[in-house]
């Protein structure tokens, strides 16, 4: 599903205009982005959670030349799927050990 398809779905389900649905979707995404930028986590029960993971700097390797390349430390968003969504995607089949 693309962002425009999500906007169409929101407009149809809520019976609002596409421009208003686009504002709603953008507001949700902007709020989530701002929270992650501030290092906050986002938890949506039944769906999953977004967190920011910190990675230390390290020395990588240029695959073409083989020379070492310094890679700076970074923060990347990470999504962990929720149990309910995982079960829905798997058709209600639980994984071994659960």
mmCIF file as gemmi writes it, N, C-alpha and C atoms, coordinates in Angstrom:
data_model
loop_
_atom_site.group_PDB
_atom_site.id
_atom_site.type_symbol
_atom_site.label_atom_id
_atom_site.label_alt_id
_atom_site.label_comp_id
_atom_site.label_asym_id
_atom_site.label_entity_id
_atom_site.label_seq_id
_atom_site.pdbx_PDB_ins_code
_atom_site.Cartn_x
_atom_site.Cartn_y
_atom_site.Cartn_z
_atom_site.occupancy
_atom_site.B_iso_or_equiv
_atom_site.pdbx_formal_charge
_atom_site.auth_seq_id
_atom_site.auth_asym_id
_atom_site.pdbx_PDB_model_num
ATOM 1 N N . UNK Axp A 1 ? 0.85 -1.171 0 1 0 ? 1 A 1
ATOM 2 C CA . UNK Axp A 1 ? 0 0 0 1 0 ? 1 A 1
ATOM 3 C C . UNK Axp A 1 ? 0.894 1.232 0 1 0 ? 1 A 1
ATOM 4 N N . UNK Axp A 2 ? 0.586 2.156 -0.876 1 0 ? 2 A 1
ATOM 5 C CA . UNK Axp A 2 ? 1.33 3.409 -0.939 1 0 ? 2 A 1
ATOM 6 C C . UNK Axp A 2 ? 0.642 4.463 -0.083 1 0 ? 2 A 1
ATOM 7 N N . UNK Axp A 3 ? 1.319 5.581 0.103 1 0 ? 3 A 1
ATOM 8 C CA . UNK Axp A 3 ? 0.741 6.657 0.899 1 0 ? 3 A 1
ATOM 9 C C . UNK Axp A 3 ? -0.55 7.164 0.265 1 0 ? 3 A 1
ATOM 10 N N . UNK Axp A 4 ? -0.577 7.296 -1.048 1 0 ? 4 A 1
ATOM 11 C CA . UNK Axp A 4 ? -1.793 7.777 -1.727 1 0 ? 4 A 1
ATOM 12 C C . UNK Axp A 4 ? -2.937 6.772 -1.583 1 0 ? 4 A 1
ATOM 13 N N . UNK Axp A 5 ? -2.613 5.479 -1.592 1 0 ? 5 A 1
ATOM 14 C CA . UNK Axp A 5 ? -3.651 4.463 -1.375 1 0 ? 5 A 1
ATOM 15 C C . UNK Axp A 5 ? -4.177 4.53 0.051 1 0 ? 5 A 1
ATOM 16 N N . UNK Axp A 6 ? -3.299 4.807 1.004 1 0 ? 6 A 1
ATOM 17 C CA . UNK Axp A 6 ? -3.713 4.968 2.397 1 0 ? 6 A 1
ATOM 18 C C . UNK Axp A 6 ? -4.641 6.179 2.538 1 0 ? 6 A 1
ATOM 19 N N . UNK Axp A 7 ? -4.3 7.264 1.875 1 0 ? 7 A 1
ATOM 20 C CA . UNK Axp A 7 ? -5.141 8.463 1.908 1 0 ? 7 A 1
ATOM 21 C C . UNK Axp A 7 ? -6.513 8.159 1.324 1 0 ? 7 A 1
ATOM 22 N N . UNK Axp A 8 ? -6.558 7.446 0.208 1 0 ? 8 A 1
ATOM 23 C CA . UNK Axp A 8 ? -7.841 7.059 -0.399 1 0 ? 8 A 1
ATOM 24 C C . UNK Axp A 8 ? -8.661 6.2 0.561 1 0 ? 8 A 1
ATOM 25 N N . UNK Axp A 9 ? -8.014 5.243 1.225 1 0 ? 9 A 1
ATOM 26 C CA . UNK Axp A 9 ? -8.719 4.36 2.157 1 0 ? 9 A 1
ATOM 27 C C . UNK Axp A 9 ? -9.281 5.144 3.338 1 0 ? 9 A 1
ATOM 28 N N . UNK Axp A 10 ? -8.504 6.08 3.876 1 0 ? 10 A 1
ATOM 29 C CA . UNK Axp A 10 ? -8.973 6.902 4.991 1 0 ? 10 A 1
ATOM 30 C C . UNK Axp A 10 ? -10.155 7.754 4.55 1 0 ? 10 A 1
ATOM 31 N N . UNK Axp A 11 ? -10.065 8.332 3.359 1 0 ? 11 A 1
ATOM 32 C CA . UNK Axp A 11 ? -11.156 9.171 2.842 1 0 ? 11 A 1
ATOM 33 C C . UNK Axp A 11 ? -12.444 8.359 2.676 1 0 ? 11 A 1
ATOM 34 N N . UNK Axp A 12 ? -12.328 7.153 2.144 1 0 ? 12 A 1
ATOM 35 C CA . UNK Axp A 12 ? -13.508 6.32 1.927 1 0 ? 12 A 1
ATOM 36 C C . UNK Axp A 12 ? -14.118 5.848 3.238 1 0 ? 12 A 1
ATOM 37 N N . UNK Axp A 13 ? -13.293 5.384 4.16 1 0 ? 13 A 1
ATOM 38 C CA . UNK Axp A 13 ? -13.811 4.831 5.417 1 0 ? 13 A 1
ATOM 39 C C . UNK Axp A 13 ? -14.404 5.891 6.33 1 0 ? 13 A 1
ATOM 40 N N . UNK Axp A 14 ? -13.849 7.085 6.306 1 0 ? 14 A 1
ATOM 41 C CA . UNK Axp A 14 ? -14.332 8.136 7.198 1 0 ? 14 A 1
ATOM 42 C C . UNK Axp A 14 ? -15.287 9.099 6.509 1 0 ? 14 A 1
ATOM 43 N N . UNK Axp A 15 ? -15.454 8.915 5.203 1 0 ? 15 A 1
ATOM 44 C CA . UNK Axp A 15 ? -16.337 9.767 4.396 1 0 ? 15 A 1
ATOM 45 C C . UNK Axp A 15 ? -15.953 11.247 4.51 1 0 ? 15 A 1
ATOM 46 N N . UNK Axp A 16 ? -14.626 11.497 4.416 1 0 ? 16 A 1
ATOM 47 C CA . UNK Axp A 16 ? -14.134 12.867 4.35 1 0 ? 16 A 1
ATOM 48 C C . UNK Axp A 16 ? -13.46 13.058 3 1 0 ? 16 A 1
ATOM 49 N N . UNK Axp A 17 ? -13.151 14.297 2.66 1 0 ? 17 A 1
ATOM 50 C CA . UNK Axp A 17 ? -12.53 14.567 1.364 1 0 ? 17 A 1
ATOM 51 C C . UNK Axp A 17 ? -11.102 14.033 1.354 1 0 ? 17 A 1
ATOM 52 N N . UNK Axp A 18 ? -10.59 13.816 0.138 1 0 ? 18 A 1
ATOM 53 C CA . UNK Axp A 18 ? -9.219 13.31 0.014 1 0 ? 18 A 1
ATOM 54 C C . UNK Axp A 18 ? -8.211 14.313 0.563 1 0 ? 18 A 1
ATOM 55 N N . UNK Axp A 19 ? -8.469 15.606 0.366 1 0 ? 19 A 1
ATOM 56 C CA . UNK Axp A 19 ? -7.526 16.604 0.87 1 0 ? 19 A 1
ATOM 57 C C . UNK Axp A 19 ? -7.496 16.599 2.399 1 0 ? 19 A 1
ATOM 58 N N . UNK Axp A 20 ? -8.657 16.414 3.021 1 0 ? 20 A 1
ATOM 59 C CA . UNK Axp A 20 ? -8.717 16.344 4.489 1 0 ? 20 A 1
ATOM 60 C C . UNK Axp A 20 ? -8.049 15.044 4.981 1 0 ? 20 A 1
ATOM 61 N N . UNK Axp A 21 ? -8.282 13.944 4.259 1 0 ? 21 A 1
ATOM 62 C CA . UNK Axp A 21 ? -7.653 12.672 4.613 1 0 ? 21 A 1
ATOM 63 C C . UNK Axp A 21 ? -6.136 12.774 4.484 1 0 ? 21 A 1
ATOM 64 N N . UNK Axp A 22 ? -5.661 13.497 3.471 1 0 ? 22 A 1
ATOM 65 C CA . UNK Axp A 22 ? -4.224 13.687 3.294 1 0 ? 22 A 1
ATOM 66 C C . UNK Axp A 22 ? -3.647 14.468 4.476 1 0 ? 22 A 1
ATOM 67 N N . UNK Axp A 23 ? -4.377 15.468 4.961 1 0 ? 23 A 1
ATOM 68 C CA . UNK Axp A 23 ? -3.928 16.233 6.125 1 0 ? 23 A 1
ATOM 69 C C . UNK Axp A 23 ? -3.836 15.33 7.358 1 0 ? 23 A 1
ATOM 70 N N . UNK Axp A 24 ? -4.813 14.456 7.523 1 0 ? 24 A 1
ATOM 71 C CA . UNK Axp A 24 ? -4.826 13.544 8.668 1 0 ? 24 A 1
ATOM 72 C C . UNK Axp A 24 ? -3.629 12.595 8.597 1 0 ? 24 A 1
ATOM 73 N N . UNK Axp A 25 ? -3.415 11.981 7.448 1 0 ? 25 A 1
ATOM 74 C CA . UNK Axp A 25 ? -2.309 11.034 7.278 1 0 ? 25 A 1
ATOM 75 C C . UNK Axp A 25 ? -0.972 11.744 7.481 1 0 ? 25 A 1
ATOM 76 N N . UNK Axp A 26 ? -0.815 12.92 6.893 1 0 ? 26 A 1
ATOM 77 C CA . UNK Axp A 26 ? 0.432 13.675 7.06 1 0 ? 26 A 1
ATOM 78 C C . UNK Axp A 26 ? 0.651 14.062 8.517 1 0 ? 26 A 1
ATOM 79 N N . UNK Axp A 27 ? -0.409 14.425 9.217 1 0 ? 27 A 1
ATOM 80 C CA . UNK Axp A 27 ? -0.306 14.788 10.626 1 0 ? 27 A 1
ATOM 81 C C . UNK Axp A 27 ? 0.179 13.595 11.455 1 0 ? 27 A 1
ATOM 82 N N . UNK Axp A 28 ? -0.369 12.426 11.197 1 0 ? 28 A 1
ATOM 83 C CA . UNK Axp A 28 ? 0.047 11.216 11.918 1 0 ? 28 A 1
ATOM 84 C C . UNK Axp A 28 ? 1.52 10.914 11.626 1 0 ? 28 A 1
ATOM 85 N N . UNK Axp A 29 ? 1.901 10.929 10.353 1 0 ? 29 A 1
ATOM 86 C CA . UNK Axp A 29 ? 3.292 10.631 9.989 1 0 ? 29 A 1
ATOM 87 C C . UNK Axp A 29 ? 4.251 11.671 10.56 1 0 ? 29 A 1
ATOM 88 N N . UNK Axp A 30 ? 3.876 12.945 10.506 1 0 ? 30 A 1
ATOM 89 C CA . UNK Axp A 30 ? 4.734 14.002 11.038 1 0 ? 30 A 1
ATOM 90 C C . UNK Axp A 30 ? 4.907 13.861 12.545 1 0 ? 30 A 1
ATOM 91 N N . UNK Axp A 31 ? 3.835 13.487 13.246 1 0 ? 31 A 1
ATOM 92 C CA . UNK Axp A 31 ? 3.92 13.29 14.692 1 0 ? 31 A 1
ATOM 93 C C . UNK Axp A 31 ? 4.823 12.113 15.031 1 0 ? 31 A 1
ATOM 94 N N . UNK Axp A 32 ? 4.729 11.046 14.267 1 0 ? 32 A 1
ATOM 95 C CA . UNK Axp A 32 ? 5.571 9.878 14.493 1 0 ? 32 A 1
ATOM 96 C C . UNK Axp A 32 ? 7.036 10.215 14.204 1 0 ? 32 A 1
ATOM 97 N N . UNK Axp A 33 ? 7.275 10.94 13.118 1 0 ? 33 A 1
ATOM 98 C CA . UNK Axp A 33 ? 8.636 11.328 12.759 1 0 ? 33 A 1
ATOM 99 C C . UNK Axp A 33 ? 9.251 12.211 13.832 1 0 ? 33 A 1
ATOM 100 N N . UNK Axp A 34 ? 8.474 13.173 14.332 1 0 ? 34 A 1
ATOM 101 C CA . UNK Axp A 34 ? 8.976 14.074 15.372 1 0 ? 34 A 1
ATOM 102 C C . UNK Axp A 34 ? 9.316 13.305 16.646 1 0 ? 34 A 1
ATOM 103 N N . UNK Axp A 35 ? 8.487 12.342 17.011 1 0 ? 35 A 1
ATOM 104 C CA . UNK Axp A 35 ? 8.754 11.547 18.209 1 0 ? 35 A 1
ATOM 105 C C . UNK Axp A 35 ? 10.059 10.765 18.046 1 0 ? 35 A 1
ATOM 106 N N . UNK Axp A 36 ? 10.259 10.153 16.884 1 0 ? 36 A 1
ATOM 107 C CA . UNK Axp A 36 ? 11.482 9.382 16.655 1 0 ? 36 A 1
ATOM 108 C C . UNK Axp A 36 ? 12.703 10.29 16.608 1 0 ? 36 A 1
ATOM 109 N N . UNK Axp A 37 ? 12.558 11.492 16.023 1 0 ? 37 A 1
ATOM 110 C CA . UNK Axp A 37 ? 13.67 12.447 15.991 1 0 ? 37 A 1
ATOM 111 C C . UNK Axp A 37 ? 14.104 12.822 17.398 1 0 ? 37 A 1
ATOM 112 N N . UNK Axp A 38 ? 13.137 12.887 18.327 1 0 ? 38 A 1
ATOM 113 C CA . UNK Axp A 38 ? 13.426 13.236 19.714 1 0 ? 38 A 1
ATOM 114 C C . UNK Axp A 38 ? 13.879 12.028 20.543 1 0 ? 38 A 1
ATOM 115 N N . UNK Axp A 39 ? 14.027 10.876 19.901 1 0 ? 39 A 1
ATOM 116 C CA . UNK Axp A 39 ? 14.479 9.685 20.588 1 0 ? 39 A 1
ATOM 117 C C . UNK Axp A 39 ? 13.385 8.961 21.357 1 0 ? 39 A 1
ATOM 118 N N . UNK Axp A 40 ? 12.134 9.362 21.161 1 0 ? 40 A 1
ATOM 119 C CA . UNK Axp A 40 ? 11.012 8.725 21.841 1 0 ? 40 A 1
ATOM 120 C C . UNK Axp A 40 ? 10.573 7.49 21.065 1 0 ? 40 A 1
ATOM 121 N N . UNK Axp A 41 ? 9.987 6.55 21.768 1 0 ? 41 A 1
ATOM 122 C CA . UNK Axp A 41 ? 9.439 5.367 21.131 1 0 ? 41 A 1
ATOM 123 C C . UNK Axp A 41 ? 7.964 5.575 20.825 1 0 ? 41 A 1
ATOM 124 N N . UNK Axp A 42 ? 7.447 4.772 19.919 1 0 ? 42 A 1
ATOM 125 C CA . UNK Axp A 42 ? 6.033 4.817 19.555 1 0 ? 42 A 1
ATOM 126 C C . UNK Axp A 42 ? 5.493 3.404 19.708 1 0 ? 42 A 1
ATOM 127 N N . UNK Axp A 43 ? 4.413 3.256 20.467 1 0 ? 43 A 1
ATOM 128 C CA . UNK Axp A 43 ? 3.807 1.94 20.645 1 0 ? 43 A 1
ATOM 129 C C . UNK Axp A 43 ? 2.359 2.002 20.205 1 0 ? 43 A 1
ATOM 130 N N . UNK Axp A 44 ? 2.005 1.167 19.242 1 0 ? 44 A 1
ATOM 131 C CA . UNK Axp A 44 ? 0.629 1.061 18.762 1 0 ? 44 A 1
ATOM 132 C C . UNK Axp A 44 ? 0.179 -0.357 19.08 1 0 ? 44 A 1
ATOM 133 N N . UNK Axp A 45 ? -0.623 -0.494 20.125 1 0 ? 45 A 1
ATOM 134 C CA . UNK Axp A 45 ? -1.042 -1.823 20.607 1 0 ? 45 A 1
ATOM 135 C C . UNK Axp A 45 ? -1.665 -2.637 19.483 1 0 ? 45 A 1
ATOM 136 N N . UNK Axp A 46 ? -1.257 -3.879 19.383 1 0 ? 46 A 1
ATOM 137 C CA . UNK Axp A 46 ? -1.784 -4.781 18.376 1 0 ? 46 A 1
ATOM 138 C C . UNK Axp A 46 ? -1.124 -4.634 17.021 1 0 ? 46 A 1
ATOM 139 N N . UNK Axp A 47 ? -0.356 -3.559 16.825 1 0 ? 47 A 1
ATOM 140 C CA . UNK Axp A 47 ? 0.298 -3.321 15.535 1 0 ? 47 A 1
ATOM 141 C C . UNK Axp A 47 ? 1.796 -3.513 15.665 1 0 ? 47 A 1
ATOM 142 N N . UNK Axp A 48 ? 2.411 -2.751 16.579 1 0 ? 48 A 1
ATOM 143 C CA . UNK Axp A 48 ? 3.846 -2.867 16.77 1 0 ? 48 A 1
ATOM 144 C C . UNK Axp A 48 ? 4.409 -1.631 17.422 1 0 ? 48 A 1
ATOM 145 N N . UNK Axp A 49 ? 5.724 -1.584 17.506 1 0 ? 49 A 1
ATOM 146 C CA . UNK Axp A 49 ? 6.368 -0.432 18.129 1 0 ? 49 A 1
ATOM 147 C C . UNK Axp A 49 ? 7.56 0.018 17.295 1 0 ? 49 A 1
ATOM 148 N N . UNK Axp A 50 ? 7.772 1.323 17.325 1 0 ? 50 A 1
ATOM 149 C CA . UNK Axp A 50 ? 8.903 1.942 16.653 1 0 ? 50 A 1
ATOM 150 C C . UNK Axp A 50 ? 9.843 2.47 17.724 1 0 ? 50 A 1
ATOM 151 N N . UNK Axp A 51 ? 11.118 2.185 17.567 1 0 ? 51 A 1
ATOM 152 C CA . UNK Axp A 51 ? 12.126 2.717 18.47 1 0 ? 51 A 1
ATOM 153 C C . UNK Axp A 51 ? 13.289 3.223 17.637 1 0 ? 51 A 1
ATOM 154 N N . UNK Axp A 52 ? 14.191 3.947 18.302 1 0 ? 52 A 1
ATOM 155 C CA . UNK Axp A 52 ? 15.411 4.414 17.648 1 0 ? 52 A 1
ATOM 156 C C . UNK Axp A 52 ? 16.562 3.616 18.213 1 0 ? 52 A 1
ATOM 157 N N . UNK Axp A 53 ? 17.318 2.987 17.343 1 0 ? 53 A 1
ATOM 158 C CA . UNK Axp A 53 ? 18.483 2.212 17.773 1 0 ? 53 A 1
ATOM 159 C C . UNK Axp A 53 ? 19.746 3.013 17.473 1 0 ? 53 A 1
ATOM 160 N N . UNK Axp A 54 ? 20.647 2.993 18.433 1 0 ? 54 A 1
ATOM 161 C CA . UNK Axp A 54 ? 21.917 3.704 18.296 1 0 ? 54 A 1
ATOM 162 C C . UNK Axp A 54 ? 22.997 2.716 17.873 1 0 ? 54 A 1
ATOM 163 N N . UNK Axp A 55 ? 23.757 3.087 16.855 1 0 ? 55 A 1
ATOM 164 C CA . UNK Axp A 55 ? 24.845 2.249 16.375 1 0 ? 55 A 1
ATOM 165 C C . UNK Axp A 55 ? 26.158 3.006 16.53 1 0 ? 55 A 1
ATOM 166 N N . UNK Axp A 56 ? 27.159 2.359 17.112 1 0 ? 56 A 1
ATOM 167 C CA . UNK Axp A 56 ? 28.465 2.973 17.298 1 0 ? 56 A 1
ATOM 168 C C . UNK Axp A 56 ? 29.192 3.067 15.957 1 0 ? 56 A 1
ATOM 169 N N . UNK Axp A 57 ? 30.189 3.928 15.914 1 0 ? 57 A 1
ATOM 170 C CA . UNK Axp A 57 ? 30.992 4.033 14.7 1 0 ? 57 A 1
ATOM 171 C C . UNK Axp A 57 ? 31.86 2.775 14.568 1 0 ? 57 A 1
ATOM 172 N N . UNK Axp A 58 ? 32.225 2.463 13.353 1 0 ? 58 A 1
ATOM 173 C CA . UNK Axp A 58 ? 33.052 1.288 13.101 1 0 ? 58 A 1
ATOM 174 C C . UNK Axp A 58 ? 33.786 1.482 11.788 1 0 ? 58 A 1
ATOM 175 N N . UNK Axp A 59 ? 34.696 0.587 11.502 1 0 ? 59 A 1
ATOM 176 C CA . UNK Axp A 59 ? 35.428 0.629 10.238 1 0 ? 59 A 1
ATOM 177 C C . UNK Axp A 59 ? 34.831 -0.417 9.301 1 0 ? 59 A 1
ATOM 178 N N . UNK Axp A 60 ? 34.248 0.067 8.214 1 0 ? 60 A 1
ATOM 179 C CA . UNK Axp A 60 ? 33.694 -0.819 7.199 1 0 ? 60 A 1
ATOM 180 C C . UNK Axp A 60 ? 34.714 -1.039 6.098 1 0 ? 60 A 1
ATOM 181 N N . UNK Axp A 61 ? 34.25 -1.585 4.991 1 0 ? 61 A 1
ATOM 182 C CA . UNK Axp A 61 ? 35.152 -1.868 3.875 1 0 ? 61 A 1
ATOM 183 C C . UNK Axp A 61 ? 34.462 -1.488 2.582 1 0 ? 61 A 1
ATOM 184 N N . UNK Axp A 62 ? 35.156 -0.768 1.744 1 0 ? 62 A 1
ATOM 185 C CA . UNK Axp A 62 ? 34.64 -0.438 0.418 1 0 ? 62 A 1
ATOM 186 C C . UNK Axp A 62 ? 34.656 -1.719 -0.407 1 0 ? 62 A 1
ATOM 187 N N . UNK Axp A 63 ? 33.482 -2.2 -0.866 1 0 ? 63 A 1
ATOM 188 C CA . UNK Axp A 63 ? 33.45 -3.488 -1.577 1 0 ? 63 A 1
ATOM 189 C C . UNK Axp A 63 ? 34.202 -3.467 -2.909 1 0 ? 63 A 1
ATOM 190 N N . UNK Axp A 64 ? 34.349 -2.297 -3.519 1 0 ? 64 A 1
ATOM 191 C CA . UNK Axp A 64 ? 35.056 -2.221 -4.801 1 0 ? 64 A 1
ATOM 192 C C . UNK Axp A 64 ? 36.562 -2.282 -4.637 1 0 ? 64 A 1
ATOM 193 N N . UNK Axp A 65 ? 37.049 -1.455 -3.694 1 0 ? 65 A 1
ATOM 194 C CA . UNK Axp A 65 ? 38.5 -1.351 -3.545 1 0 ? 65 A 1
ATOM 195 C C . UNK Axp A 65 ? 39.047 -2.211 -2.419 1 0 ? 65 A 1
ATOM 196 N N . UNK Axp A 66 ? 38.188 -2.562 -1.459 1 0 ? 66 A 1
ATOM 197 C CA . UNK Axp A 66 ? 38.641 -3.347 -0.318 1 0 ? 66 A 1
ATOM 198 C C . UNK Axp A 66 ? 39.288 -2.5 0.761 1 0 ? 66 A 1
ATOM 199 N N . UNK Axp A 67 ? 39.371 -1.183 0.535 1 0 ? 67 A 1
ATOM 200 C CA . UNK Axp A 67 ? 40.001 -0.303 1.521 1 0 ? 67 A 1
ATOM 201 C C . UNK Axp A 67 ? 39.063 -0.056 2.698 1 0 ? 67 A 1
ATOM 202 N N . UNK Axp A 68 ? 39.63 0.088 3.897 1 0 ? 68 A 1
ATOM 203 C CA . UNK Axp A 68 ? 38.793 0.385 5.072 1 0 ? 68 A 1
ATOM 204 C C . UNK Axp A 68 ? 38.191 1.784 4.968 1 0 ? 68 A 1
ATOM 205 N N . UNK Axp A 69 ? 36.956 1.902 5.419 1 0 ? 69 A 1
ATOM 206 C CA . UNK Axp A 69 ? 36.242 3.175 5.384 1 0 ? 69 A 1
ATOM 207 C C . UNK Axp A 69 ? 35.625 3.4 6.76 1 0 ? 69 A 1
ATOM 208 N N . UNK Axp A 70 ? 35.865 4.587 7.357 1 0 ? 70 A 1
ATOM 209 C CA . UNK Axp A 70 ? 35.231 4.843 8.651 1 0 ? 70 A 1
ATOM 210 C C . UNK Axp A 70 ? 33.728 5.106 8.474 1 0 ? 70 A 1
ATOM 211 N N . UNK Axp A 71 ? 32.921 4.443 9.294 1 0 ? 71 A 1
ATOM 212 C CA . UNK Axp A 71 ? 31.47 4.638 9.263 1 0 ? 71 A 1
ATOM 213 C C . UNK Axp A 71 ? 31.099 5.342 10.566 1 0 ? 71 A 1
ATOM 214 N N . UNK Axp A 72 ? 30.51 6.55 10.475 1 0 ? 72 A 1
ATOM 215 C CA . UNK Axp A 72 ? 30.191 7.292 11.7 1 0 ? 72 A 1
ATOM 216 C C . UNK Axp A 72 ? 29.054 6.64 12.482 1 0 ? 72 A 1
ATOM 217 N N . UNK Axp A 73 ? 28.955 7.002 13.768 1 0 ? 73 A 1
ATOM 218 C CA . UNK Axp A 73 ? 27.845 6.476 14.561 1 0 ? 73 A 1
ATOM 219 C C . UNK Axp A 73 ? 26.542 7.029 13.989 1 0 ? 73 A 1
ATOM 220 N N . UNK Axp A 74 ? 25.469 6.303 14.206 1 0 ? 74 A 1
ATOM 221 C CA . UNK Axp A 74 ? 24.187 6.72 13.639 1 0 ? 74 A 1
ATOM 222 C C . UNK Axp A 74 ? 23.043 6.214 14.489 1 0 ? 74 A 1
ATOM 223 N N . UNK Axp A 75 ? 21.894 6.812 14.269 1 0 ? 75 A 1
ATOM 224 C CA . UNK Axp A 75 ? 20.646 6.393 14.906 1 0 ? 75 A 1
ATOM 225 C C . UNK Axp A 75 ? 19.693 6.015 13.775 1 0 ? 75 A 1
ATOM 226 N N . UNK Axp A 76 ? 19.09 4.848 13.881 1 0 ? 76 A 1
ATOM 227 C CA . UNK Axp A 76 ? 18.17 4.379 12.843 1 0 ? 76 A 1
ATOM 228 C C . UNK Axp A 76 ? 16.855 3.932 13.471 1 0 ? 76 A 1
ATOM 229 N N . UNK Axp A 77 ? 15.733 4.202 12.785 1 0 ? 77 A 1
ATOM 230 C CA . UNK Axp A 77 ? 14.455 3.717 13.295 1 0 ? 77 A 1
ATOM 231 C C . UNK Axp A 77 ? 14.371 2.206 13.143 1 0 ? 77 A 1
ATOM 232 N N . UNK Axp A 78 ? 13.686 1.579 14.107 1 0 ? 78 A 1
ATOM 233 C CA . UNK Axp A 78 ? 13.52 0.128 14.107 1 0 ? 78 A 1
ATOM 234 C C . UNK Axp A 78 ? 12.062 -0.18 14.431 1 0 ? 78 A 1
ATOM 235 N N . UNK Axp A 79 ? 11.464 -1.096 13.676 1 0 ? 79 A 1
ATOM 236 C CA . UNK Axp A 79 ? 10.075 -1.499 13.903 1 0 ? 79 A 1
ATOM 237 C C . UNK Axp A 79 ? 10.038 -2.925 14.401 1 0 ? 79 A 1
ATOM 238 N N . UNK Axp A 80 ? 9.302 -3.142 15.49 1 0 ? 80 A 1
ATOM 239 C CA . UNK Axp A 80 ? 9.083 -4.49 16.003 1 0 ? 80 A 1
ATOM 240 C C . UNK Axp A 80 ? 7.593 -4.775 15.885 1 0 ? 80 A 1
ATOM 241 N N . UNK Axp A 81 ? 7.25 -5.811 15.147 1 0 ? 81 A 1
ATOM 242 C CA . UNK Axp A 81 ? 5.848 -6.144 14.89 1 0 ? 81 A 1
ATOM 243 C C . UNK Axp A 81 ? 5.178 -6.634 16.177 1 0 ? 81 A 1
ATOM 244 N N . UNK Axp A 82 ? 3.905 -6.267 16.346 1 0 ? 82 A 1
ATOM 245 C CA . UNK Axp A 82 ? 3.132 -6.715 17.498 1 0 ? 82 A 1
ATOM 246 C C . UNK Axp A 82 ? 2.598 -8.121 17.302 1 0 ? 82 A 1
ATOM 247 N N . UNK Axp A 83 ? 2.255 -8.77 18.4 1 0 ? 83 A 1
ATOM 248 C CA . UNK Axp A 83 ? 1.804 -10.153 18.361 1 0 ? 83 A 1
ATOM 249 C C . UNK Axp A 83 ? 0.53 -10.308 17.525 1 0 ? 83 A 1
ATOM 250 N N . UNK Axp A 84 ? -0.44 -9.408 17.702 1 0 ? 84 A 1
ATOM 251 C CA . UNK Axp A 84 ? -1.705 -9.524 16.967 1 0 ? 84 A 1
ATOM 252 C C . UNK Axp A 84 ? -1.5 -9.389 15.467 1 0 ? 84 A 1
ATOM 253 N N . UNK Axp A 85 ? -0.67 -8.422 15.036 1 0 ? 85 A 1
ATOM 254 C CA . UNK Axp A 85 ? -0.404 -8.244 13.611 1 0 ? 85 A 1
ATOM 255 C C . UNK Axp A 85 ? 0.33 -9.453 13.05 1 0 ? 85 A 1
ATOM 256 N N . UNK Axp A 86 ? 1.289 -9.964 13.804 1 0 ? 86 A 1
ATOM 257 C CA . UNK Axp A 86 ? 2.036 -11.143 13.369 1 0 ? 86 A 1
ATOM 258 C C . UNK Axp A 86 ? 1.088 -12.322 13.143 1 0 ? 86 A 1
ATOM 259 N N . UNK Axp A 87 ? 0.134 -12.502 14.074 1 0 ? 87 A 1
ATOM 260 C CA . UNK Axp A 87 ? -0.815 -13.606 13.939 1 0 ? 87 A 1
ATOM 261 C C . UNK Axp A 87 ? -1.746 -13.395 12.754 1 0 ? 87 A 1
ATOM 262 N N . UNK Axp A 88 ? -2.182 -12.159 12.518 1 0 ? 88 A 1
ATOM 263 C CA . UNK Axp A 88 ? -3.046 -11.88 11.371 1 0 ? 88 A 1
ATOM 264 C C . UNK Axp A 88 ? -2.33 -12.173 10.055 1 0 ? 88 A 1
ATOM 265 N N . UNK Axp A 89 ? -1.071 -11.747 9.965 1 0 ? 89 A 1
ATOM 266 C CA . UNK Axp A 89 ? -0.304 -11.962 8.741 1 0 ? 89 A 1
ATOM 267 C C . UNK Axp A 89 ? -0.059 -13.445 8.503 1 0 ? 89 A 1
ATOM 268 N N . UNK Axp A 90 ? 0.146 -14.191 9.589 1 0 ? 90 A 1
ATOM 269 C CA . UNK Axp A 90 ? 0.397 -15.622 9.476 1 0 ? 90 A 1
ATOM 270 C C . UNK Axp A 90 ? -0.885 -16.452 9.441 1 0 ? 90 A 1
ATOM 271 N N . UNK Axp A 91 ? -2.024 -15.808 9.383 1 0 ? 91 A 1
ATOM 272 C CA . UNK Axp A 91 ? -3.292 -16.529 9.303 1 0 ? 91 A 1
ATOM 273 C C . UNK Axp A 91 ? -3.654 -17.244 10.581 1 0 ? 91 A 1
ATOM 274 N N . UNK Axp A 92 ? -3.229 -16.7 11.721 1 0 ? 92 A 1
ATOM 275 C CA . UNK Axp A 92 ? -3.577 -17.301 13.007 1 0 ? 92 A 1
ATOM 276 C C . UNK Axp A 92 ? -2.66 -18.421 13.423 1 0 ? 92 A 1
ATOM 277 N N . UNK Axp A 93 ? -1.626 -18.714 12.625 1 0 ? 93 A 1
ATOM 278 C CA . UNK Axp A 93 ? -0.688 -19.778 12.965 1 0 ? 93 A 1
ATOM 279 C C . UNK Axp A 93 ? 0.42 -19.184 13.82 1 0 ? 93 A 1
ATOM 280 N N . UNK Axp A 94 ? 0.59 -19.715 15.019 1 0 ? 94 A 1
ATOM 281 C CA . UNK Axp A 94 ? 1.67 -19.208 15.879 1 0 ? 94 A 1
ATOM 282 C C . UNK Axp A 94 ? 2.975 -19.885 15.541 1 0 ? 94 A 1
ATOM 283 N N . UNK Axp A 95 ? 4.056 -19.191 15.841 1 0 ? 95 A 1
ATOM 284 C CA . UNK Axp A 95 ? 5.392 -19.734 15.546 1 0 ? 95 A 1
ATOM 285 C C . UNK Axp A 95 ? 5.771 -20.722 16.63 1 0 ? 95 A 1
ATOM 286 N N . UNK Axp A 96 ? 6.661 -21.666 16.32 1 0 ? 96 A 1
ATOM 287 C CA . UNK Axp A 96 ? 7.105 -22.643 17.319 1 0 ? 96 A 1
ATOM 288 C C . UNK Axp A 96 ? 7.723 -21.942 18.519 1 0 ? 96 A 1
ATOM 289 N N . UNK Axp A 97 ? 7.422 -22.439 19.7 1 0 ? 97 A 1
ATOM 290 C CA . UNK Axp A 97 ? 7.982 -21.871 20.907 1 0 ? 97 A 1
ATOM 291 C C . UNK Axp A 97 ? 7.135 -20.768 21.524 1 0 ? 97 A 1
ATOM 292 N N . UNK Axp A 98 ? 6.015 -20.406 20.897 1 0 ? 98 A 1
ATOM 293 C CA . UNK Axp A 98 ? 5.146 -19.364 21.456 1 0 ? 98 A 1
ATOM 294 C C . UNK Axp A 98 ? 3.947 -19.95 22.113 1 0 ? 98 A 1
